[in-house]
Amino acid sequence: MSDIVEFRHLEYLVAIAERRNFSKAAEHVLRSQPAISHQIKMVEADIGYPLLVRDGRNGVHPTPAGEFVLAWARVILPQKKETFRMAKAIHDGTVPPLRMGFSSFVNSFLLDNFRLVYQGMFPDCEIQLSGADTQHVLERLEAGTLDCALLPMPIDRDRWDVREVAHSPLVICMRSDDALSTQVQVDIREVAQRLKVFRDPELHPAAHARLSEMFSELGIDLHLASSAATPADIQMMVKQGYGLALIDQLWPLDAGLITRPLAGLKWTADFAFVTARGQKHMALMFIERYLDEHGLGDHRKQPQPAAVRHPKQLTLVG
């Protein structure tokens, strides 16, 4: 952008293009017609090409280059307004707590990454976490008692705003004294009969259906003998000898358990940031923009100074 172009010039340009008239645009932006005409001419002289065509009785309309600049201006101007509205709320201490739901099957690294990102963007602003199974979290999103959630995929994109933010390899969880522990990788076909411990299908039916499809694509039957409500319960069952389990590689392991990667497969646990359409906490547009560009990744992000200064801002609810 030219050094001479400021937000006010973009506001003038949008007002002129929408009204096709300098005088009406001047009334809208509370300036005189000669003033905004002079400002636009200054910008055009500086950049070296016209943005508007003055066409007498046919009014004013943008050049092709002007249309391009206008498209950008219509994006950037609302962002500017929301940025300063958010900044004022931070200054005034009026940003409401961000109420975020999560499933216990979302690894703690992602929750910590989110906390660090949020506190880096919005110092002194509070997050309230609420853990539950995926179905319950979605019900609370729909009811408006949560603003957003971190959940395992798949999530219905026709019903929710869904942003995939991280992927983590699935690995086989076994006892440390298991004969398989000597292998570097495990062929899932060879151990399929021993894979018996899974998340309770009723907690996230879509995820269980997808897992069944993945097994079916390999020609393997899924043998669900024991089901669990939490990762901790899955590990307890594996430790007590109820079978092997597929788990997220980033789950902290209990003593006496180890994991091995899947030979020849790149199965992953996929995670999404989910919001209900039409329910917008004032911070969400900034969070969503960040996640669209960066995601959350599988490892801890380096905390920014604000996050180091305010470690107490994470509140667990219920």
VOPATI-518304 format. One record per residue (C-alpha): x, y, z; residue number from 1. Coordinates in nm, 4 decimals. Layout:
REM residues N
[node [X, Y, Z], NUM];
...
REM end
This chain:
REM residues 318
[node [0.0000, 0.0000, 0.0000], 1];
[node [0.1206, 0.3514, -0.0769], 2];
[node [0.2499, 0.5417, 0.2254], 3];
[node [-0.0061, 0.8151, 0.1605], 4];
[node [-0.3093, 0.5828, 0.1742], 5];
[node [-0.4836, 0.5827, 0.5124], 6];
[node [-0.7993, 0.4189, 0.6456], 7];
[node [-0.9940, 0.7410, 0.5849], 8];
[node [-0.9068, 0.7277, 0.2142], 9];
[node [-1.0457, 0.3757, 0.1956], 10];
[node [-1.3624, 0.4937, 0.3734], 11];
[node [-1.3986, 0.7780, 0.1216], 12];
[node [-1.3453, 0.5363, -0.1679], 13];
[node [-1.6125, 0.2937, -0.0449], 14];
[node [-1.8597, 0.5767, 0.0204], 15];
[node [-1.8073, 0.7203, -0.3302], 16];
[node [-1.8355, 0.3821, -0.5023], 17];
[node [-2.1557, 0.2920, -0.3169], 18];
[node [-2.3238, 0.6278, -0.3882], 19];
[node [-2.1644, 0.6941, -0.7270], 20];
[node [-2.1494, 1.0583, -0.6293], 21];
[node [-1.8908, 1.2714, -0.4501], 22];
[node [-2.1432, 1.5029, -0.2838], 23];
[node [-2.3527, 1.2210, -0.1354], 24];
[node [-2.0361, 1.0416, -0.0246], 25];
[node [-1.9132, 1.3610, 0.1433], 26];
[node [-2.2406, 1.3898, 0.3382], 27];
[node [-2.2024, 1.0287, 0.4525], 28];
[node [-1.8465, 1.0711, 0.5840], 29];
[node [-1.9195, 1.4187, 0.7238], 30];
[node [-1.6656, 1.5967, 0.5057], 31];
[node [-1.6991, 1.8547, 0.2294], 32];
[node [-1.7192, 1.7427, -0.1329], 33];
[node [-1.4036, 1.9361, -0.2353], 34];
[node [-1.2128, 1.7822, 0.0564], 35];
[node [-1.2766, 1.4180, -0.0322], 36];
[node [-1.2340, 1.4876, -0.4046], 37];
[node [-0.8950, 1.6396, -0.3298], 38];
[node [-0.7961, 1.3461, -0.1069], 39];
[node [-0.8813, 1.0860, -0.3715], 40];
[node [-0.6909, 1.2821, -0.6379], 41];
[node [-0.3885, 1.2936, -0.4068], 42];
[node [-0.4004, 0.9158, -0.3644], 43];
[node [-0.4354, 0.8569, -0.7395], 44];
[node [-0.1436, 1.0902, -0.8093], 45];
[node [0.0696, 0.9093, -0.5541], 46];
[node [-0.0009, 0.5566, -0.6797], 47];
[node [0.0144, 0.6597, -1.0463], 48];
[node [-0.3185, 0.5268, -1.1773], 49];
[node [-0.6884, 0.6147, -1.1415], 50];
[node [-0.9196, 0.4374, -0.8998], 51];
[node [-1.2375, 0.6160, -1.0084], 52];
[node [-1.3848, 0.7299, -1.3368], 53];
[node [-1.5688, 1.0642, -1.3235], 54];
[node [-1.8329, 1.0216, -1.5908], 55];
[node [-2.0474, 1.3366, -1.5702], 56];
[node [-2.4177, 1.2576, -1.5629], 57];
[node [-2.3445, 0.8854, -1.5399], 58];
[node [-2.1875, 0.9413, -1.2021], 59];
[node [-1.8663, 0.8014, -1.0595], 60];
[node [-1.7621, 0.4376, -1.0861], 61];
[node [-1.4460, 0.2425, -1.0042], 62];
[node [-1.1830, 0.1437, -1.2576], 63];
[node [-1.0834, -0.2262, -1.2624], 64];
[node [-0.7926, -0.1368, -1.0335], 65];
[node [-1.0362, 0.0549, -0.8143], 66];
[node [-1.2644, -0.2489, -0.7907], 67];
[node [-0.9695, -0.4520, -0.6676], 68];
[node [-0.8834, -0.1956, -0.4005], 69];
[node [-1.2504, -0.1673, -0.3015], 70];
[node [-1.2783, -0.5427, -0.2481], 71];
[node [-0.9853, -0.5234, -0.0065], 72];
[node [-1.1200, -0.2094, 0.1624], 73];
[node [-1.4549, -0.3770, 0.2304], 74];
[node [-1.2691, -0.6508, 0.4185], 75];
[node [-1.0166, -0.4380, 0.6038], 76];
[node [-1.2460, -0.1585, 0.7238], 77];
[node [-1.4802, -0.3809, 0.9293], 78];
[node [-1.1717, -0.5535, 1.0721], 79];
[node [-1.0323, -0.2159, 1.1763], 80];
[node [-1.3573, -0.1291, 1.3500], 81];
[node [-1.3717, -0.4618, 1.5351], 82];
[node [-1.0037, -0.4409, 1.6297], 83];
[node [-1.0455, -0.1085, 1.8056], 84];
[node [-1.3739, -0.2200, 1.9639], 85];
[node [-1.1913, -0.5212, 2.1039], 86];
[node [-0.8969, -0.3087, 2.2169], 87];
[node [-1.1320, -0.0778, 2.4077], 88];
[node [-1.3002, -0.3737, 2.5752], 89];
[node [-0.9588, -0.5082, 2.6826], 90];
[node [-0.8671, -0.1639, 2.8156], 91];
[node [-1.1988, -0.1306, 3.0006], 92];
[node [-1.1874, -0.4867, 3.1327], 93];
[node [-1.5239, -0.5670, 2.9767], 94];
[node [-1.4297, -0.8676, 2.7595], 95];
[node [-1.6601, -1.1484, 2.8777], 96];
[node [-1.4985, -1.4816, 2.9683], 97];
[node [-1.4598, -1.7120, 2.6690], 98];
[node [-1.6605, -2.0239, 2.7551], 99];
[node [-1.4934, -2.3150, 2.5783], 100];
[node [-1.6052, -2.6749, 2.5885], 101];
[node [-1.3762, -2.9691, 2.5235], 102];
[node [-1.3824, -3.3456, 2.5058], 103];
[node [-1.1538, -3.5491, 2.7312], 104];
[node [-1.0257, -3.7047, 2.4077], 105];
[node [-0.8662, -3.3710, 2.3120], 106];
[node [-0.5077, -3.3951, 2.4317], 107];
[node [-0.3863, -3.1469, 2.6891], 108];
[node [-0.1235, -3.0033, 2.4528], 109];
[node [-0.3952, -2.8551, 2.2306], 110];
[node [-0.5752, -2.7008, 2.5269], 111];
[node [-0.2488, -2.5516, 2.6488], 112];
[node [-0.1645, -2.4242, 2.2999], 113];
[node [-0.5027, -2.2559, 2.2814], 114];
[node [-0.4572, -2.0962, 2.6228], 115];
[node [-0.1179, -1.9543, 2.5250], 116];
[node [-0.2501, -1.8201, 2.1943], 117];
[node [-0.5551, -1.6629, 2.3580], 118];
[node [-0.3601, -1.4985, 2.6364], 119];
[node [-0.1022, -1.3725, 2.3885], 120];
[node [-0.3782, -1.2078, 2.1833], 121];
[node [-0.5979, -1.0893, 2.4708], 122];
[node [-0.3960, -1.0192, 2.7885], 123];
[node [-0.5904, -1.0386, 3.1144], 124];
[node [-0.8924, -1.1972, 2.9417], 125];
[node [-1.0362, -1.5109, 3.0983], 126];
[node [-1.1066, -1.8551, 2.9527], 127];
[node [-1.3550, -2.0861, 3.1247], 128];
[node [-1.3123, -2.4529, 3.0307], 129];
[node [-1.5918, -2.7061, 3.0528], 130];
[node [-1.5218, -3.0726, 2.9808], 131];
[node [-1.7838, -3.3239, 2.8690], 132];
[node [-1.8444, -3.5818, 2.5989], 133];
[node [-1.8741, -3.4478, 2.2436], 134];
[node [-2.2522, -3.4822, 2.2232], 135];
[node [-2.3042, -3.2880, 2.5472], 136];
[node [-2.0623, -3.0137, 2.4393], 137];
[node [-2.2479, -2.9701, 2.1096], 138];
[node [-2.5790, -2.9487, 2.2947], 139];
[node [-2.4369, -2.6703, 2.5114], 140];
[node [-2.3050, -2.4882, 2.2052], 141];
[node [-2.6509, -2.5041, 2.0527], 142];
[node [-2.8081, -2.3763, 2.3750], 143];
[node [-2.5658, -2.0836, 2.3878], 144];
[node [-2.4077, -2.1758, 2.7215], 145];
[node [-2.0723, -2.2274, 2.5472], 146];
[node [-1.9051, -1.9949, 2.2957], 147];
[node [-1.6777, -2.2477, 2.1255], 148];
[node [-1.5258, -2.5934, 2.1655], 149];
[node [-1.2230, -2.8083, 2.0897], 150];
[node [-1.3529, -3.1473, 1.9782], 151];
[node [-1.2420, -3.4637, 1.7979], 152];
[node [-1.3493, -3.4904, 1.4366], 153];
[node [-1.5697, -3.5629, 1.2534], 154];
[node [-1.8168, -3.2836, 1.3269], 155];
[node [-2.1138, -3.2088, 1.0993], 156];
[node [-2.0029, -2.9128, 0.8843], 157];
[node [-2.3585, -2.8528, 0.7630], 158];
[node [-2.4671, -2.7731, 1.1166], 159];
[node [-2.1588, -2.6155, 1.2772], 160];
[node [-1.8732, -2.3833, 1.1875], 161];
[node [-1.5800, -2.6226, 1.1913], 162];
[node [-1.2079, -2.5453, 1.1629], 163];
[node [-0.9667, -2.8369, 1.1705], 164];
[node [-0.6776, -2.7219, 1.3855], 165];
[node [-0.4560, -3.0237, 1.4536], 166];
[node [-0.3789, -3.3831, 1.3603], 167];
[node [-0.2013, -3.6345, 1.5839], 168];
[node [-0.0903, -3.9886, 1.4876], 169];
[node [-0.2857, -4.2829, 1.6239], 170];
[node [-0.0679, -4.5469, 1.7906], 171];
[node [-0.1179, -4.8850, 1.9545], 172];
[node [-0.1256, -4.8753, 2.3345], 173];
[node [-0.0063, -5.1879, 2.5173], 174];
[node [0.1466, -5.3029, 2.8434], 175];
[node [0.5214, -5.2550, 2.8729], 176];
[node [0.5657, -5.6315, 2.9208], 177];
[node [0.3657, -5.7173, 2.6075], 178];
[node [0.5495, -5.9313, 2.3522], 179];
[node [0.4775, -5.6606, 2.0931], 180];
[node [0.6910, -5.4117, 2.2877], 181];
[node [1.0035, -5.5430, 2.1152], 182];
[node [0.8696, -5.4325, 1.7742], 183];
[node [0.9485, -5.0895, 1.6325], 184];
[node [0.6121, -5.0778, 1.4517], 185];
[node [0.2969, -5.2874, 1.4705], 186];
[node [0.0988, -5.4263, 1.1766], 187];
[node [-0.2652, -5.3591, 1.2650], 188];
[node [-0.3777, -5.6654, 1.0668], 189];
[node [-0.1688, -5.8910, 1.2882], 190];
[node [-0.3090, -5.7488, 1.6132], 191];
[node [-0.6665, -5.6776, 1.5034], 192];
[node [-0.8078, -5.9561, 1.7218], 193];
[node [-0.6381, -5.7990, 2.0252], 194];
[node [-0.7654, -5.4452, 1.9616], 195];
[node [-1.0649, -5.4575, 2.1932], 196];
[node [-1.0667, -5.1353, 2.3979], 197];
[node [-1.2324, -4.8317, 2.2379], 198];
[node [-1.4067, -4.5090, 2.3233], 199];
[node [-1.7753, -4.5638, 2.3989], 200];
[node [-1.9491, -4.5279, 2.0583], 201];
[node [-2.2382, -4.3346, 2.2121], 202];
[node [-2.0061, -4.0521, 2.3214], 203];
[node [-1.9228, -3.9605, 1.9606], 204];
[node [-2.1185, -4.1771, 1.7139], 205];
[node [-1.9729, -4.0074, 1.4041], 206];
[node [-1.6162, -4.0724, 1.5200], 207];
[node [-1.6906, -4.4387, 1.5911], 208];
[node [-1.8561, -4.4761, 1.2509], 209];
[node [-1.5474, -4.3299, 1.0827], 210];
[node [-1.3188, -4.5650, 1.2763], 211];
[node [-1.5322, -4.8598, 1.1676], 212];
[node [-1.4962, -4.7436, 0.8060], 213];
[node [-1.1182, -4.7226, 0.8434], 214];
[node [-1.1057, -5.0825, 0.9708], 215];
[node [-1.3428, -5.1961, 0.6963], 216];
[node [-1.1248, -5.0371, 0.4264], 217];
[node [-0.8450, -5.2676, 0.5421], 218];
[node [-1.0764, -5.5696, 0.5449], 219];
[node [-1.0637, -5.5897, 0.9255], 220];
[node [-1.3562, -5.6390, 1.1610], 221];
[node [-1.3648, -5.4048, 1.4595], 222];
[node [-1.3959, -5.6032, 1.7842], 223];
[node [-1.5341, -5.3715, 2.0504], 224];
[node [-1.5231, -5.5746, 2.3698], 225];
[node [-1.4697, -5.2931, 2.6226], 226];
[node [-1.5648, -4.9268, 2.5954], 227];
[node [-1.4503, -4.6260, 2.7932], 228];
[node [-1.5659, -4.2716, 2.8626], 229];
[node [-1.2183, -4.1209, 2.9023], 230];
[node [-0.8589, -4.1798, 2.7897], 231];
[node [-0.7731, -4.2642, 3.1505], 232];
[node [-1.0299, -4.5457, 3.1482], 233];
[node [-0.8893, -4.6802, 2.8208], 234];
[node [-0.5400, -4.6937, 2.9692], 235];
[node [-0.6696, -4.8608, 3.2849], 236];
[node [-0.8355, -5.1357, 3.0770], 237];
[node [-0.5210, -5.1917, 2.8691], 238];
[node [-0.3103, -5.2103, 3.1864], 239];
[node [-0.5491, -5.4670, 3.3370], 240];
[node [-0.5266, -5.6861, 3.0283], 241];
[node [-0.8613, -5.6278, 2.8575], 242];
[node [-0.6926, -5.5745, 2.5220], 243];
[node [-0.4935, -5.3298, 2.3116], 244];
[node [-0.6178, -4.9827, 2.2180], 245];
[node [-0.5687, -4.7169, 1.9528], 246];
[node [-0.4844, -4.3863, 2.1185], 247];
[node [-0.3614, -4.0369, 2.0361], 248];
[node [0.0193, -4.0343, 2.0354], 249];
[node [0.0188, -3.7190, 2.2508], 250];
[node [-0.1743, -3.8654, 2.5433], 251];
[node [0.0406, -3.8852, 2.8581], 252];
[node [0.0903, -4.2545, 2.9384], 253];
[node [0.0373, -4.4266, 3.2720], 254];
[node [0.3304, -4.6159, 3.4187], 255];
[node [0.3504, -4.9682, 3.2801], 256];
[node [0.2196, -4.8734, 2.9334], 257];
[node [0.3965, -4.8026, 2.6046], 258];
[node [0.2873, -4.7219, 2.2493], 259];
[node [0.4034, -4.8337, 1.9076], 260];
[node [0.3291, -4.6679, 1.5687], 261];
[node [0.1205, -4.8354, 1.3010], 262];
[node [0.3212, -4.9967, 1.0230], 263];
[node [0.2329, -4.8566, 0.6802], 264];
[node [-0.0614, -4.6477, 0.8013], 265];
[node [-0.1001, -4.2781, 0.8692], 266];
[node [-0.4135, -4.2822, 1.0767], 267];
[node [-0.4594, -3.9672, 1.2813], 268];
[node [-0.6768, -3.8253, 1.5539], 269];
[node [-0.8139, -3.5028, 1.4055], 270];
[node [-0.9324, -3.2066, 1.6102], 271];
[node [-1.1492, -2.9057, 1.5331], 272];
[node [-1.2404, -2.5672, 1.6741], 273];
[node [-1.6212, -2.5574, 1.6633], 274];
[node [-1.8676, -2.2713, 1.6995], 275];
[node [-2.2425, -2.2415, 1.6605], 276];
[node [-2.3588, -2.0250, 1.3737], 277];
[node [-2.4932, -1.6902, 1.4822], 278];
[node [-2.3379, -1.7047, 1.8302], 279];
[node [-2.0359, -1.4767, 1.8373], 280];
[node [-1.8262, -1.3899, 2.1374], 281];
[node [-1.6402, -1.0676, 2.0513], 282];
[node [-1.3038, -1.2491, 2.0420], 283];
[node [-1.4114, -1.5259, 1.8025], 284];
[node [-1.3445, -1.3459, 1.4741], 285];
[node [-0.9836, -1.2876, 1.5834], 286];
[node [-0.9403, -1.6441, 1.7059], 287];
[node [-1.0871, -1.7858, 1.3855], 288];
[node [-0.8588, -1.5702, 1.1726], 289];
[node [-0.5564, -1.6921, 1.3684], 290];
[node [-0.6611, -2.0568, 1.3434], 291];
[node [-0.7245, -2.0277, 0.9686], 292];
[node [-0.3633, -1.9153, 0.9268], 293];
[node [-0.1813, -2.1183, 1.1923], 294];
[node [-0.3965, -2.3942, 1.3401], 295];
[node [-0.2903, -2.5128, 1.6840], 296];
[node [-0.0280, -2.7721, 1.5959], 297];
[node [0.0652, -3.0837, 1.7872], 298];
[node [0.3239, -2.9330, 2.0198], 299];
[node [0.3338, -2.6529, 2.2726], 300];
[node [0.3654, -2.3051, 2.1283], 301];
[node [0.6186, -2.0713, 2.2809], 302];
[node [0.4273, -1.8510, 2.5262], 303];
[node [0.4316, -1.4798, 2.4629], 304];
[node [0.5220, -1.2503, 2.7536], 305];
[node [0.1555, -1.1798, 2.8320], 306];
[node [0.0889, -1.5502, 2.8750], 307];
[node [0.3819, -1.5848, 3.1135], 308];
[node [0.2621, -1.2917, 3.3223], 309];
[node [-0.0947, -1.4210, 3.3540], 310];
[node [-0.0893, -1.8004, 3.4044], 311];
[node [-0.3936, -1.7872, 3.6335], 312];
[node [-0.6401, -1.6888, 3.3625], 313];
[node [-0.7504, -2.0463, 3.2813], 314];
[node [-1.0581, -2.1440, 3.4840], 315];
[node [-1.1968, -2.4963, 3.4977], 316];
[node [-1.5736, -2.5218, 3.5228], 317];
[node [-1.7633, -2.8237, 3.6403], 318];
REM end
